[in-house]
């Protein structure tokens, strides 16, 4: 089973039912939910943006290795 790109920690009961804890779901239920994104998905999307948008807008700049450097930096390596 593959992990979803995002999960949400929902607080659907609030003060009305303090004995009930938060739920974790694949979709947000309300504005107070906390969204968590998988780190690898975030890094891949950022690299895709760098490759498609930034590289396209700055054709004269040598970008070789930048996305790999970025991945390593984001992973703390």
Beta strands, then each sheet from edge to edge (+ up, - down):
strand 1: 6-10
strand 2: 23-25
strand 3: 34-37
sheet 1: 2+ 1- 3+
end
